[in-house]
Amino acid sequence: MAIVVSGLRKVYPGGKVALDGIDLTISGTFGLLGPNGAGKTTLMRILATLIPPTAGSVTIDGIPITDVAAIRRRLGYLPQKFGFYPQLTVYETMEFMAALAQVPADRGRLMALLERVGLADRAGARVRQLSGGMVQRLGIATALIGDPRVLIVDEPTAGLDHHSRVGFRNLLAGLTGDRTVLFSTHIVSDVETTCSRLAVLREGRVIFTGTPGELAAAAEGHVWTVAVDPPDWTQFETRFRPVAAVREAGRVRARLVAPSPPPGYAAEPAAPTLEDGYIHVLRCAGSGGTAV
């Protein structure tokens, strides 16, 4: 089971280029990482057959997305913004979504799906009584009603607290099996322990594909820690754009992602993290350079 994207381009009315020549092969648990406006949602909506591409092709399990009916039988989709009827119970919502998907509303199967996402004990609760994390879990349960071969989830942890984000990431990681799970995010930690492979998008282009480890390694030799005296901090921050800073022992210890250590300061090389790699490839793409 794979999604193959070739030369995909999307231009909206008015000339805005949202995607500009996307080439990707997606399987397993795959993450789309990028800042807001990078084109992630546009790509998701094309894959979900909700909007047509301007140019290029996509196949899912060997089937072109122009065969909308066949694709939708194989697809589960959870958009970034969705809603349920607040007065319905969790189980009534599952029955309603099963009817929309034209699949049997077998109680045993629907309860098994709720059990899988950790909501079986909330089956009788009204949707309006659920927390944000629970609503997201219900969204996944409804997306799985048709037993899709491909599950597409757009920004699933946006707005969730840390505990809910961790739980939701763990849920996604457990859904793969022989299914492809594709999800987009602008939160680096979402892909760090969940995805086997990922792509980074910037301004409608793919600027990196690989494993999380390979993304972190892209910043090897470009990460530095620097101790800065507090009176110099404002000037230092403005000039060098540190990615993190912490106050310790009367000084500010800053972390930089840069090709070389900052002149005039004593800097030590540091092991790169996934976030360092992400920042590195974004900055290289923004300057017209290449990250790896």
Backbone as CSV, one residue per row, in Angstrom:
resi,resn,N_x,N_y,N_z,CA_x,CA_y,CA_z,C_x,C_y,C_z
1,MET,0.847,-1.193,0.000,0.000,0.000,0.000,0.879,1.238,0.000
2,ALA,0.777,2.053,-1.025,1.592,3.265,-1.103,0.830,4.359,-1.827
3,ILE,1.172,5.582,-1.495,0.708,6.764,-2.223,1.889,7.266,-3.040
4,VAL,1.698,7.420,-4.337,2.764,7.899,-5.207,2.322,9.224,-5.823
5,VAL,3.081,10.273,-5.525,2.780,11.626,-5.984,3.865,12.039,-6.974
6,SER,3.468,12.464,-8.165,4.437,12.807,-9.215,4.113,14.171,-9.819
7,GLY,5.048,15.093,-9.709,4.917,16.402,-10.356,3.666,17.164,-9.976
8,LEU,3.224,17.013,-8.737,1.938,17.597,-8.336,2.050,19.114,-8.181
9,ARG,1.095,19.780,-8.787,1.078,21.245,-8.764,-0.352,21.715,-8.538
10,LYS,-0.499,22.743,-7.677,-1.815,23.332,-7.450,-1.689,24.847,-7.453
11,VAL,-2.436,25.452,-8.378,-2.492,26.909,-8.474,-3.938,27.332,-8.260
12,TYR,-4.173,28.169,-7.255,-5.528,28.634,-6.955,-5.887,29.832,-7.835
13,PRO,-7.194,30.095,-7.983,-7.610,31.290,-8.728,-6.922,32.536,-8.177
14,GLY,-6.457,33.373,-9.057,-5.691,34.530,-8.619,-4.196,34.323,-8.754
15,GLY,-3.811,33.063,-9.042,-2.396,32.795,-9.305,-1.572,32.313,-8.140
16,LYS,-2.177,32.124,-6.971,-1.399,31.653,-5.825,-0.972,30.203,-6.049
17,VAL,0.330,29.955,-6.005,0.871,28.611,-6.174,0.990,27.964,-4.796
18,ALA,0.146,26.960,-4.538,0.156,26.283,-3.239,1.092,25.085,-3.237
19,LEU,1.173,24.379,-4.363,2.086,23.246,-4.524,2.818,23.421,-5.842
20,ASP,4.125,23.173,-5.815,4.928,23.477,-6.991,5.858,22.314,-7.326
21,GLY,5.282,21.232,-7.885,6.088,20.104,-8.328,6.447,19.133,-7.226
22,ILE,5.440,18.556,-6.564,5.660,17.635,-5.454,5.862,16.217,-5.976
23,ASP,6.968,15.591,-5.559,7.244,14.183,-5.854,7.466,13.462,-4.534
24,LEU,6.601,12.479,-4.229,6.702,11.755,-2.965,6.206,10.325,-3.151
25,THR,6.821,9.412,-2.412,6.273,8.067,-2.251,6.035,7.862,-0.758
26,ILE,4.784,7.578,-0.405,4.353,7.571,0.994,3.860,6.182,1.365
27,SER,4.401,5.637,2.443,3.921,4.361,2.974,4.222,4.318,4.466
28,GLY,3.644,3.328,5.157,3.841,3.234,6.601,3.235,4.424,7.311
29,THR,3.864,4.861,8.397,3.457,6.075,9.092,4.358,7.199,8.618
30,PHE,3.794,8.127,7.882,4.566,9.148,7.174,4.102,10.517,7.640
31,GLY,5.051,11.397,7.964,4.713,12.732,8.434,5.022,13.800,7.415
32,LEU,4.145,14.789,7.325,4.391,15.995,6.546,4.644,17.124,7.529
33,LEU,5.853,17.641,7.506,6.258,18.664,8.456,6.511,19.958,7.703
34,GLY,6.049,21.056,8.255,6.287,22.332,7.599,5.564,23.445,8.325
35,PRO,6.008,24.684,8.135,5.334,25.818,8.784,3.945,26.029,8.202
36,ASN,3.143,26.800,8.897,1.825,27.154,8.376,1.987,27.840,7.020
37,GLY,1.160,27.434,6.058,1.243,27.999,4.733,2.187,27.277,3.793
38,ALA,2.747,26.153,4.246,3.710,25.425,3.422,3.046,24.635,2.299
39,GLY,1.741,24.374,2.417,1.032,23.602,1.404,0.566,22.245,1.890
40,LYS,0.726,21.976,3.181,0.377,20.651,3.722,-1.108,20.353,3.562
41,THR,-1.964,21.292,3.947,-3.403,21.051,3.876,-3.864,20.916,2.427
42,THR,-3.304,21.709,1.533,-3.655,21.577,0.119,-3.314,20.179,-0.389
43,LEU,-2.133,19.678,-0.039,-1.743,18.336,-0.461,-2.694,17.290,0.118
44,MET,-3.042,17.438,1.394,-3.962,16.494,2.032,-5.314,16.499,1.322
45,ARG,-5.819,17.662,0.999,-7.134,17.768,0.377,-7.134,17.184,-1.030
46,ILE,-6.029,17.307,-1.739,-5.932,16.666,-3.054,-5.932,15.153,-2.890
47,LEU,-5.135,14.641,-1.942,-5.080,13.195,-1.722,-6.432,12.645,-1.285
48,ALA,-7.207,13.457,-0.572,-8.525,13.035,-0.108,-9.606,13.219,-1.168
49,THR,-9.225,13.622,-2.373,-10.113,13.824,-3.529,-11.111,14.966,-3.312
50,LEU,-10.757,15.910,-2.450,-11.665,17.024,-2.188,-11.451,18.178,-3.153
51,ILE,-10.226,18.337,-3.652,-9.941,19.358,-4.659,-9.046,18.724,-5.724
52,PRO,-9.159,19.179,-6.967,-8.326,18.601,-8.032,-6.973,19.299,-8.107
53,PRO,-5.943,18.585,-8.536,-4.661,19.251,-8.787,-4.713,20.035,-10.087
54,THR,-3.825,20.986,-10.221,-3.688,21.718,-11.477,-2.898,20.899,-12.493
55,ALA,-1.905,20.169,-11.998,-1.078,19.332,-12.865,-0.465,18.225,-12.016
56,GLY,0.071,17.195,-12.686,0.697,16.086,-11.982,-0.279,14.945,-11.754
57,SER,0.201,13.903,-11.082,-0.620,12.719,-10.860,-0.419,12.164,-9.469
58,VAL,-1.437,11.431,-9.002,-1.385,10.732,-7.722,-2.043,9.379,-7.902
59,THR,-1.406,8.340,-7.381,-2.054,7.035,-7.293,-2.030,6.574,-5.848
60,ILE,-3.094,5.906,-5.434,-3.192,5.304,-4.105,-3.482,3.828,-4.294
61,ASP,-2.567,3.009,-3.839,-2.680,1.568,-4.057,-2.792,1.253,-5.550
62,GLY,-2.080,2.038,-6.360,-2.077,1.847,-7.805,-3.258,2.435,-8.543
63,ILE,-4.203,3.048,-7.816,-5.415,3.600,-8.423,-5.271,5.114,-8.547
64,PRO,-5.495,5.686,-9.708,-5.386,7.143,-9.850,-6.499,7.850,-9.085
65,ILE,-6.168,9.010,-8.520,-7.181,9.715,-7.717,-8.312,10.264,-8.570
66,THR,-8.168,10.209,-9.874,-9.297,10.594,-10.727,-10.439,9.591,-10.616
67,ASP,-10.151,8.374,-10.139,-11.204,7.385,-9.867,-11.691,7.611,-8.443
68,VAL,-12.478,8.662,-8.287,-12.851,9.149,-6.951,-13.563,8.087,-6.129
69,ALA,-14.501,7.385,-6.707,-15.276,6.397,-5.949,-14.375,5.293,-5.402
70,ALA,-13.460,4.802,-6.225,-12.567,3.729,-5.788,-11.619,4.210,-4.704
71,ILE,-11.121,5.436,-4.826,-10.207,5.983,-3.825,-10.921,6.159,-2.492
72,ARG,-12.134,6.690,-2.532,-12.839,6.967,-1.277,-13.215,5.688,-0.536
73,ARG,-13.332,4.579,-1.241,-13.582,3.302,-0.558,-12.356,2.833,0.217
74,ARG,-11.207,3.345,-0.121,-9.960,2.920,0.508,-9.412,3.949,1.490
75,LEU,-10.133,5.049,1.662,-9.580,6.218,2.329,-10.366,6.615,3.569
76,GLY,-9.632,6.948,4.631,-10.217,7.607,5.789,-9.542,8.963,5.937
77,TYR,-10.331,10.007,6.224,-9.778,11.366,6.240,-10.308,12.121,7.444
78,LEU,-9.368,12.713,8.211,-9.731,13.572,9.330,-9.153,14.946,9.065
79,PRO,-9.995,15.921,8.674,-9.471,17.252,8.352,-9.022,17.997,9.597
80,GLN,-8.348,19.110,9.373,-7.859,19.912,10.489,-9.018,20.465,11.310
81,LYS,-10.072,20.871,10.633,-11.246,21.404,11.325,-12.448,20.534,10.970
82,PHE,-13.072,19.986,11.977,-14.254,19.155,11.760,-15.164,19.331,12.966
83,GLY,-16.392,18.865,12.829,-17.321,19.000,13.941,-18.329,17.871,13.955
84,PHE,-18.831,17.584,15.137,-19.893,16.605,15.315,-21.088,17.304,15.955
85,TYR,-22.261,16.670,15.849,-23.435,17.226,16.520,-23.251,17.090,18.030
86,PRO,-23.188,18.204,18.746,-22.855,18.142,20.174,-23.887,17.418,21.020
87,GLN,-25.149,17.370,20.547,-26.188,16.742,21.350,-26.211,15.218,21.213
88,LEU,-25.527,14.682,20.205,-25.480,13.230,20.036,-24.500,12.614,21.028
89,THR,-24.745,11.353,21.362,-23.768,10.639,22.171,-22.614,10.173,21.270
90,VAL,-21.548,9.718,21.903,-20.405,9.196,21.156,-20.848,8.033,20.267
91,TYR,-21.644,7.114,20.825,-22.072,5.958,20.033,-23.037,6.382,18.922
92,GLU,-23.953,7.307,19.204,-24.865,7.791,18.159,-24.086,8.460,17.023
93,THR,-23.001,9.142,17.374,-22.144,9.744,16.344,-21.539,8.678,15.455
94,MET,-21.099,7.588,16.057,-20.542,6.482,15.277,-21.609,5.893,14.350
95,GLU,-22.835,5.719,14.854,-23.915,5.201,14.012,-24.203,6.151,12.847
96,PHE,-24.242,7.442,13.140,-24.521,8.442,12.117,-23.445,8.429,11.025
97,MET,-22.168,8.370,11.440,-21.078,8.376,10.474,-21.032,7.076,9.677
98,ALA,-21.430,5.974,10.300,-21.511,4.706,9.561,-22.570,4.797,8.466
99,ALA,-23.693,5.448,8.787,-24.743,5.612,7.780,-24.251,6.471,6.616
100,LEU,-23.515,7.544,6.922,-22.981,8.396,5.863,-21.982,7.641,4.989
101,ALA,-21.198,6.767,5.624,-20.196,5.987,4.889,-20.815,4.781,4.192
102,GLN,-22.101,4.548,4.447,-22.830,3.425,3.845,-22.185,2.082,4.194
103,VAL,-21.856,1.943,5.483,-21.353,0.667,5.991,-22.272,0.225,7.127
104,PRO,-22.366,-1.069,7.395,-23.256,-1.554,8.447,-22.884,-0.980,9.816
105,ALA,-23.891,-0.542,10.552,-23.672,0.009,11.891,-23.750,-1.118,12.916
106,ASP,-22.882,-2.104,12.765,-22.848,-3.237,13.680,-22.325,-2.776,15.038
107,ARG,-23.108,-3.018,16.099,-22.732,-2.491,17.412,-21.387,-3.036,17.879
108,GLY,-21.177,-4.322,17.678,-19.917,-4.908,18.124,-18.726,-4.253,17.454
109,ARG,-18.843,-4.007,16.169,-17.736,-3.399,15.433,-17.527,-1.944,15.835
110,LEU,-18.619,-1.191,15.981,-18.486,0.210,16.377,-17.901,0.330,17.774
111,MET,-18.311,-0.535,18.683,-17.750,-0.503,20.036,-16.282,-0.911,20.023
112,ALA,-15.917,-1.835,19.129,-14.511,-2.235,19.028,-13.651,-1.052,18.565
113,LEU,-14.180,-0.238,17.655,-13.452,0.942,17.210,-13.305,1.956,18.350
114,LEU,-14.374,2.127,19.118,-14.289,3.041,20.265,-13.302,2.520,21.299
115,GLU,-13.266,1.212,21.475,-12.286,0.611,22.387,-10.873,0.883,21.884
116,ARG,-10.692,0.791,20.601,-9.362,0.987,20.019,-8.830,2.394,20.245
117,VAL,-9.714,3.378,20.264,-9.267,4.762,20.466,-9.452,5.210,21.915
118,GLY,-9.813,4.280,22.792,-9.920,4.600,24.209,-11.173,5.344,24.599
119,LEU,-12.267,5.129,23.867,-13.507,5.847,24.165,-14.688,4.926,24.461
120,ALA,-14.449,3.633,24.623,-15.556,2.709,24.857,-16.329,3.080,26.119
121,ASP,-15.618,3.553,27.143,-16.295,3.907,28.392,-17.026,5.240,28.308
122,ARG,-16.887,5.935,27.175,-17.574,7.214,26.979,-18.653,7.103,25.908
123,ALA,-19.026,5.896,25.529,-19.976,5.696,24.437,-21.303,6.401,24.686
124,GLY,-21.726,6.484,25.936,-23.002,7.117,26.247,-22.912,8.599,26.536
125,ALA,-21.702,9.163,26.520,-21.523,10.589,26.808,-21.887,11.436,25.596
126,ARG,-22.409,12.618,25.846,-22.680,13.559,24.765,-21.355,14.109,24.228
127,VAL,-21.327,14.390,22.939,-20.109,14.921,22.337,-19.694,16.219,23.013
128,ARG,-20.668,17.031,23.417,-20.338,18.307,24.049,-19.627,18.130,25.389
129,GLN,-19.668,16.929,25.957,-19.014,16.671,27.235,-17.561,16.218,27.084
130,LEU,-17.112,16.016,25.850,-15.768,15.489,25.627,-14.720,16.589,25.650
131,SER,-13.505,16.228,26.071,-12.372,17.137,25.974,-11.900,17.206,24.528
132,GLY,-11.000,18.154,24.243,-10.480,18.283,22.886,-9.780,17.026,22.410
133,GLY,-9.009,16.416,23.301,-8.320,15.187,22.931,-9.276,14.054,22.646
134,MET,-10.360,13.980,23.413,-11.365,12.940,23.183,-12.087,13.148,21.856
135,VAL,-12.362,14.408,21.509,-13.010,14.683,20.228,-12.108,14.241,19.076
136,GLN,-10.795,14.492,19.211,-9.866,14.048,18.175,-9.862,12.524,18.060
137,ARG,-9.928,11.843,19.189,-9.975,10.376,19.169,-11.263,9.880,18.514
138,LEU,-12.359,10.562,18.797,-13.619,10.201,18.146,-13.509,10.427,16.640
139,GLY,-12.823,11.495,16.247,-12.609,11.742,14.828,-11.868,10.597,14.160
140,ILE,-10.841,10.073,14.823,-10.104,8.933,14.275,-11.011,7.709,14.178
141,ALA,-11.812,7.474,15.205,-12.725,6.321,15.186,-13.683,6.409,14.006
142,THR,-14.215,7.605,13.737,-15.143,7.746,12.604,-14.411,7.590,11.273
143,ALA,-13.147,8.039,11.221,-12.374,7.888,9.984,-12.042,6.427,9.700
144,LEU,-12.065,5.582,10.735,-11.746,4.163,10.575,-12.976,3.298,10.298
145,ILE,-14.147,3.906,10.277,-15.386,3.138,10.140,-15.399,2.279,8.875
146,GLY,-14.879,2.809,7.789,-14.865,2.053,6.536,-13.671,1.130,6.387
147,ASP,-12.894,0.928,7.459,-11.689,0.098,7.438,-10.777,0.497,6.283
148,PRO,-10.349,1.773,6.260,-9.595,2.277,5.108,-8.177,1.714,5.040
149,ARG,-7.664,1.590,3.817,-6.281,1.183,3.614,-5.331,2.355,3.845
150,VAL,-5.860,3.575,3.675,-5.073,4.788,3.871,-5.828,5.710,4.820
151,LEU,-5.118,6.215,5.831,-5.701,7.167,6.775,-4.923,8.469,6.660
152,ILE,-5.635,9.569,6.360,-5.026,10.887,6.202,-5.542,11.783,7.314
153,VAL,-4.619,12.366,8.064,-4.982,13.173,9.233,-4.235,14.501,9.159
154,ASP,-4.974,15.600,9.166,-4.394,16.931,8.978,-4.289,17.670,10.311
155,GLU,-3.063,17.995,10.719,-2.789,18.744,11.951,-3.582,18.178,13.133
156,PRO,-3.386,16.904,13.473,-4.258,16.278,14.473,-4.056,16.769,15.903
157,THR,-2.878,17.339,16.217,-2.622,17.711,17.614,-2.705,19.215,17.849
158,ALA,-3.084,19.977,16.822,-3.195,21.426,16.987,-4.220,21.747,18.076
159,GLY,-3.818,22.550,19.036,-4.720,22.961,20.094,-4.827,22.014,21.272
160,LEU,-4.151,20.860,21.209,-4.207,19.907,22.321,-3.097,20.199,23.329
161,ASP,-3.365,19.867,24.601,-2.305,20.009,25.591,-1.285,18.881,25.431
162,HIS,-0.185,18.976,26.197,0.915,18.025,26.013,0.464,16.585,26.237
163,HIS,-0.296,16.351,27.288,-0.742,14.975,27.595,-1.595,14.416,26.460
164,SER,-2.515,15.246,25.940,-3.384,14.787,24.858,-2.598,14.557,23.576
165,ARG,-1.581,15.415,23.312,-0.760,15.228,22.115,-0.009,13.909,22.172
166,VAL,0.584,13.607,23.333,1.331,12.352,23.470,0.397,11.163,23.253
167,GLY,-0.782,11.195,23.881,-1.732,10.099,23.719,-2.183,9.934,22.285
168,PHE,-2.404,11.048,21.596,-2.869,10.971,20.214,-1.771,10.450,19.299
169,ARG,-0.517,10.874,19.535,0.598,10.357,18.733,0.736,8.857,18.917
170,ASN,0.602,8.400,20.152,0.695,6.961,20.410,-0.421,6.202,19.701
171,LEU,-1.607,6.797,19.667,-2.731,6.174,18.969,-2.423,6.034,17.478
172,LEU,-1.919,7.089,16.854,-1.599,7.033,15.431,-0.529,5.987,15.142
173,ALA,0.473,5.906,16.011,1.564,4.955,15.795,1.051,3.523,15.817
174,GLY,-0.007,3.264,16.567,-0.536,1.909,16.674,-1.522,1.533,15.593
175,LEU,-1.803,2.453,14.667,-2.825,2.200,13.654,-2.273,1.671,12.341
176,THR,-0.946,1.609,12.200,-0.380,1.326,10.894,-0.697,-0.083,10.411
177,GLY,-0.017,-1.113,10.934,-0.220,-2.469,10.438,0.027,-2.508,8.940
178,ASP,-0.966,-2.943,8.173,-0.838,-2.937,6.708,-1.500,-1.689,6.119
179,ARG,-1.716,-0.689,6.948,-2.374,0.559,6.539,-1.319,1.666,6.439
180,THR,-1.481,2.573,5.490,-0.649,3.768,5.413,-1.324,4.880,6.207
181,VAL,-0.568,5.494,7.114,-1.074,6.611,7.903,-0.241,7.844,7.560
182,LEU,-0.886,8.845,7.006,-0.224,10.096,6.645,-0.800,11.212,7.496
183,PHE,0.071,11.926,8.193,-0.451,13.072,8.939,0.485,14.265,8.812
184,SER,-0.109,15.441,8.842,0.647,16.677,8.718,0.708,17.378,10.059
185,THR,1.756,18.159,10.247,1.910,18.890,11.494,2.952,19.989,11.305
186,HIS,2.888,21.004,12.154,3.985,21.966,12.230,4.725,21.807,13.552
187,ILE,4.373,20.747,14.318,4.981,20.482,15.626,6.004,19.361,15.465
188,VAL,7.279,19.674,15.637,8.353,18.719,15.353,8.227,17.452,16.182
189,SER,7.858,17.573,17.449,7.788,16.398,18.313,6.728,15.408,17.871
190,ASP,5.755,15.853,17.052,4.716,14.938,16.568,5.291,13.835,15.697
191,VAL,6.352,14.140,14.961,6.904,13.146,14.032,8.100,12.406,14.614
192,GLU,8.660,12.915,15.703,9.933,12.380,16.210,9.854,10.917,16.595
193,THR,8.787,10.533,17.285,8.667,9.147,17.757,7.561,8.374,17.059
194,THR,6.913,8.988,16.087,5.752,8.367,15.452,6.026,7.886,14.038
195,CYS,6.807,8.644,13.277,6.937,8.398,11.840,8.204,7.626,11.498
196,SER,8.074,6.699,10.565,9.246,6.016,10.027,9.931,6.874,8.972
197,ARG,9.143,7.682,8.252,9.693,8.603,7.265,8.876,9.900,7.284
198,LEU,9.475,10.943,6.730,8.799,12.235,6.714,9.288,13.059,5.539
199,ALA,8.529,14.099,5.247,8.927,15.096,4.264,8.728,16.471,4.873
200,VAL,9.621,17.395,4.528,9.488,18.782,4.973,9.071,19.618,3.772
201,LEU,7.984,20.383,3.943,7.496,21.266,2.889,7.764,22.715,3.272
202,ARG,8.104,23.502,2.275,8.246,24.948,2.461,7.794,25.634,1.182
203,GLU,6.819,26.515,1.311,6.301,27.287,0.179,5.961,26.399,-1.007
204,GLY,5.290,25.282,-0.710,4.779,24.423,-1.759,5.775,23.480,-2.389
205,ARG,6.985,23.396,-1.842,8.008,22.512,-2.381,8.493,21.543,-1.301
206,VAL,8.895,20.352,-1.716,9.525,19.402,-0.801,11.002,19.751,-0.715
207,ILE,11.485,20.047,0.479,12.888,20.424,0.644,13.687,19.338,1.370
208,PHE,12.990,18.300,1.853,13.688,17.177,2.499,12.760,15.981,2.533
209,THR,13.303,14.805,2.287,12.604,13.549,2.563,13.603,12.594,3.195
210,GLY,13.140,11.799,4.134,14.019,10.836,4.796,13.446,10.406,6.122
211,THR,14.284,9.826,6.960,13.870,9.396,8.284,14.068,10.539,9.277
212,PRO,13.438,10.469,10.446,13.717,11.490,11.471,15.197,11.582,11.810
213,GLY,15.880,10.439,11.886,17.314,10.460,12.173,18.112,11.177,11.102
214,GLU,17.708,10.990,9.851,18.407,11.661,8.751,18.148,13.166,8.765
215,LEU,16.962,13.570,9.183,16.684,15.006,9.281,17.538,15.638,10.374
216,ALA,17.637,14.981,11.523,18.502,15.501,12.584,19.951,15.581,12.105
217,ALA,20.419,14.532,11.414,21.807,14.487,10.954,22.117,15.573,9.927
218,ALA,21.096,16.105,9.245,21.317,17.164,8.258,21.957,18.394,8.888
219,ALA,21.756,18.570,10.199,22.310,19.740,10.884,23.651,19.449,11.549
220,GLU,24.221,18.274,11.309,25.507,17.936,11.895,26.555,18.982,11.501
221,GLY,27.288,19.481,12.525,28.293,20.506,12.270,27.745,21.910,12.153
222,HIS,26.431,22.059,12.393,25.801,23.378,12.270,25.085,23.801,13.556
223,VAL,25.363,23.128,14.662,24.676,23.435,15.920,25.712,23.821,16.972
224,TRP,25.444,24.921,17.680,26.403,25.474,18.627,25.691,25.915,19.898
225,THR,26.396,25.823,21.021,25.909,26.431,22.263,26.866,27.548,22.644
226,VAL,26.295,28.654,23.114,27.069,29.848,23.415,26.580,30.422,24.742
227,ALA,27.524,30.775,25.628,27.182,31.464,26.877,27.298,32.968,26.644
228,VAL,26.200,33.684,26.904,26.139,35.115,26.617,25.871,35.875,27.911
229,ASP,26.604,36.960,28.125,26.339,37.806,29.284,25.008,38.532,29.090
230,PRO,24.202,38.654,30.143,22.879,39.280,30.000,22.880,40.642,29.320
231,PRO,23.849,41.549,29.593,23.802,42.852,28.906,23.964,42.752,27.385
232,ASP,24.582,41.643,26.931,24.795,41.477,25.482,23.664,40.702,24.797
233,TRP,22.678,40.259,25.594,21.726,39.306,25.052,20.863,39.882,23.935
234,THR,20.340,41.082,24.099,19.442,41.642,23.080,20.133,41.755,21.736
235,GLN,21.367,42.259,21.732,22.109,42.386,20.491,22.424,41.010,19.897
236,PHE,22.799,40.066,20.769,23.117,38.710,20.313,21.886,38.062,19.676
237,GLU,20.728,38.167,20.334,19.500,37.545,19.840,19.106,38.121,18.484
238,THR,19.206,39.422,18.340,18.838,40.066,17.090,19.764,39.644,15.946
239,ARG,21.031,39.498,16.261,22.022,39.220,15.217,22.053,37.760,14.784
240,PHE,21.911,36.842,15.767,22.176,35.435,15.456,20.944,34.523,15.488
241,ARG,19.797,35.024,15.898,18.551,34.248,15.895,18.702,32.870,16.562
242,PRO,19.021,32.805,17.838,19.132,31.503,18.509,17.798,30.767,18.500
243,VAL,17.864,29.434,18.498,16.639,28.634,18.466,16.147,28.288,19.864
244,ALA,16.998,28.476,20.877,16.603,28.214,22.258,17.557,28.948,23.174
245,ALA,17.106,29.220,24.374,17.954,29.892,25.353,17.458,29.578,26.754
246,VAL,18.401,29.483,27.700,18.050,29.249,29.092,19.011,30.032,29.973
247,ARG,18.489,30.582,31.045,19.323,31.344,31.988,19.924,30.376,33.000
248,GLU,21.261,30.418,33.130,21.917,29.554,34.090,23.227,30.199,34.539
249,ALA,23.487,30.115,35.848,24.732,30.633,36.454,25.018,32.081,36.050
250,GLY,23.979,32.903,36.029,24.157,34.311,35.747,24.385,34.661,34.292
251,ARG,24.317,33.669,33.389,24.501,33.931,31.969,23.338,33.304,31.194
252,VAL,23.225,33.639,29.933,22.217,33.044,29.067,22.924,32.051,28.150
253,ARG,22.534,30.791,28.226,23.115,29.778,27.343,22.186,29.617,26.138
254,ALA,22.708,29.981,24.991,21.912,29.978,23.755,22.307,28.802,22.874
255,ARG,21.356,28.365,22.072,21.580,27.293,21.095,21.358,27.869,19.703
256,LEU,22.356,27.716,18.836,22.290,28.273,17.492,22.337,27.172,16.448
257,VAL,21.621,27.389,15.348,21.775,26.563,14.155,22.336,27.487,13.088
258,ALA,23.622,27.286,12.763,24.317,28.179,11.850,25.491,27.441,11.219
259,PRO,25.936,27.868,10.029,27.043,27.183,9.361,28.354,27.231,10.143
260,SER,28.542,28.290,10.946,29.790,28.450,11.694,29.484,29.100,13.037
261,PRO,30.384,28.985,14.008,30.134,29.603,15.314,30.081,31.120,15.194
262,PRO,29.363,31.785,16.090,29.240,33.242,16.006,30.571,33.928,16.314
263,PRO,31.021,34.815,15.464,32.300,35.483,15.715,32.238,36.350,16.968
264,GLY,33.330,36.306,17.725,33.414,37.119,18.931,32.876,36.444,20.173
265,TYR,32.388,35.204,20.050,31.852,34.478,21.198,32.496,33.090,21.271
266,ALA,32.645,32.600,22.504,33.155,31.246,22.699,31.998,30.267,22.520
267,ALA,32.061,29.458,21.463,30.977,28.533,21.151,31.481,27.100,21.193
268,GLU,30.593,26.194,21.567,30.912,24.772,21.587,29.969,24.041,20.636
269,PRO,30.469,23.081,19.863,29.580,22.306,18.995,28.639,21.435,19.819
270,ALA,27.422,21.201,19.307,26.419,20.396,20.017,25.855,19.351,19.070
271,ALA,25.399,18.236,19.650,24.758,17.185,18.848,23.408,17.691,18.350
272,PRO,23.107,17.507,17.080,21.850,18.035,16.538,20.640,17.218,16.967
273,THR,19.522,17.892,17.157,18.237,17.261,17.419,17.390,17.320,16.152
274,LEU,16.230,16.673,16.199,15.328,16.731,15.054,14.901,18.167,14.774
275,GLU,14.644,18.931,15.816,14.252,20.330,15.612,15.377,21.129,14.971
276,ASP,16.623,20.855,15.376,17.757,21.535,14.744,17.801,21.233,13.249
277,GLY,17.612,19.951,12.895,17.622,19.572,11.481,16.513,20.252,10.708
278,TYR,15.343,20.329,11.320,14.197,20.982,10.679,14.491,22.454,10.422
279,ILE,15.006,23.141,11.412,15.342,24.559,11.254,16.428,24.739,10.199
280,HIS,17.390,23.825,10.210,18.497,23.916,9.241,17.995,23.808,7.801
281,VAL,17.150,22.814,7.516,16.698,22.659,6.123,15.770,23.805,5.714
282,LEU,14.971,24.324,6.650,14.125,25.471,6.320,14.975,26.691,5.978
283,ARG,16.017,26.935,6.766,16.861,28.103,6.519,17.666,27.946,5.236
284,CYS,18.145,26.747,4.955,18.874,26.520,3.716,17.968,26.758,2.514
285,ALA,16.729,26.257,2.588,15.799,26.471,1.486,15.455,27.937,1.328
286,GLY,15.335,28.636,2.453,15.001,30.054,2.403,16.114,30.910,1.816
287,SER,17.364,30.446,1.966,18.490,31.196,1.424,18.872,30.773,0.022
288,GLY,18.111,29.780,-0.500,18.398,29.296,-1.838,19.454,28.224,-1.889
289,GLY,19.900,27.773,-0.709,20.913,26.731,-0.651,20.292,25.369,-0.536
290,THR,21.116,24.356,-0.328,20.646,22.986,-0.132,21.109,22.520,1.225
291,ALA,20.243,21.726,1.882,20.545,21.295,3.244,21.474,20.109,3.274
292,VAL,21.316,19.174,2.365,22.111,17.959,2.407,22.651,17.668,1.008
